[in-house]
Amino acid sequence: APVPYLTGGNSFDGQGTLYGAGFSPASFLALLGEELDVAKSLYASDWRVSEAQAAQRIFGDLRYLTSARGTARAMEAIGQPGYLYYYDVVPEGLPGAPHGSEMGPIFSREGTPIQDYWLSFIRTGAPNGGGLPSWAPFVAESPTWMVFGPEPRQKDGVMESKLDFLEALR
């Protein structure tokens, strides 16, 4: 649709969603076939913890982050801005931000930067305003993401080599 679009994902979206989709870590990783060694290299820090953590991270990145980047590309192709976010506020005891964990700050009664960005986007079709760091729309040559961590910051090429690998699997 010819309207602005805001999309993204979280740093550990696969936590819970891998199992909810009906996969065990082993059954999901088996789908990688000959590409398993490349995945082990790209996700080495997760693999050092456990195969389950690696499978969950890869599944979340494949399902949510590649989809977000693909949608932003499609928006650019039709001349509409697509804004990408990467939510990485990590709860204690987890290796990343689980699926849906950005919803608490978005709907907070106290006001948060992510909430301010969303409200601006809803009102104007662009997330910028209110003295927050600038958030540029996606451009394929220099894919910009708004990274929500302790402080929001714009960053180019978030997880680019991992997402390129995952997109090539399709």
N, C-alpha and C positions, 0 to 999 in steps of 0.2 A: 504494500500500500504506500502511496506517496505521502508519507508523514514521517517526522523524526522518530527515532527509535532508540531506546536505552536498554542495554542488555549486558550480561556478564555472568560471572560465576565466582565461586569461592575456592580457597586454596586447598580444601579437603572435601570437595563436594561428594566424593565417592563413599564417605563414611555413612553407612546405613543404606545408601541408594544401590550399592552393588548387590547387597543381599536382597533388597526389596525388588530388584529387577530379576531375581531368580538365579543369580550366579553365586557360586562359591569362588574364592580366589583362584583355585586351581582350574575350574571350568572356564573362567573368564580368561585367564592367562593362556590357556591352551588355544584360544582363538587367535592369538598373536602369531602362532606357527613359527615360521622361519625368522620373524622379526623380534622374537623374544629376547635375543641377545642384545639387540639395539635398545630395546626397552630397559633391559637390566643396566645398560650403560647410562642411559639418560636419567633413569630414576634410581641410581646407585644408592643415594642416601636413604631412600625409603626401603630398598631391598636389604640394606644392612640392618634395619630394624626387624623387618619380617616380610615374607611374601604377601601376607594379607594386607599390610599397609601399602605396599607397592601396588597391588591389584586395585585397592580402593582409590589410591591417588590417580592411577592411570584411567580407571573407569570414569571418575569424576571429571578429569581433564578432557577425556574423549567425549563424554556425553554433554557436558555443559560449556566448557571453555572453547572447544572447537566449534560448537554450534553458535556460540555468541560471536566469535570472530567471523564465521561464515555469514551470519545475518548482517553484521556490520558491513562486510564486503558487498552484499546484495543491496544494502541501502545506498552505499556509495555508487553502485552501478546504475541506480535509478535517480541519482541526483539528490538524495535525501541524507541528512546527517544521521549517522549511527554512533552512539556513544557507548564505549566499552568500559566495564568496571571489573576489578579483581579485588574481592573482599578477603582480607588476610588479618583479621583480628582473631587471634588464636586463643581459645579458652584453655585454661590450665589443664594439663593432662592429655591434650590432644596434639597431633602433629600439624594441624592446620585448622582453618575455619570450616566447620561442617556445613552441609547443604542447608540453606535457609537461615543461617545464623545472622545474616544481615537484617532480617526482618525486625528483630528487637529494636535495634537503633533506628531503623526507618520509622517505626511506629511509636517511638519513645515520646513520652509527655514532656521530657526535659529539653528536647531539641538537640540535634546532633548534626555534624556536618553532612553525613549521608542523607539525613532527612531533608536538610536545606537544599541539597542538590536535587533530590527527587521532587520536592515541592516546586522548585524553580522550573524543572523540566515539565511538570504537569501544567503549570501556568503558562509557560512561554514556548515550549518545544525545545528549549536549551537548558542544560543544568546549571549554567553559570550565573553568578550574582552573589550579592550579600557579602562581599569581601573574601570569598573562598578562593583557593587556588584555581586557576583557569583549567577547564576541561575541554580539550579540542575534540572535534568529531574524528572518527576513524578515517584514515587515508592509507590505502594499501602500501604505498611506498615507505611510510613511516607510521606503522600502527601504534596509536597512542591509547593507553588505558589509564583510567583513574584508579590508583591503588589505594584502597582503604585499609590502612594499618593504624598505628597509633595516631598518625596525622595523615590526611589525604594528600596524595601527591600524584602528579601526572608522570607517567613513565612510558617510554617507547619500547616496543618489542617484548612485552611481558611473555616469558616462557616460549619465545618464538621457535627455538629448535625442537622443543617437545611438541608444540602444537603442529608444526610442519610435519613431523614424523607421524603423529596421530592422524592428521588429515590424509596423508598418503596411504594409510591403511584402508581407507574406505573404498 
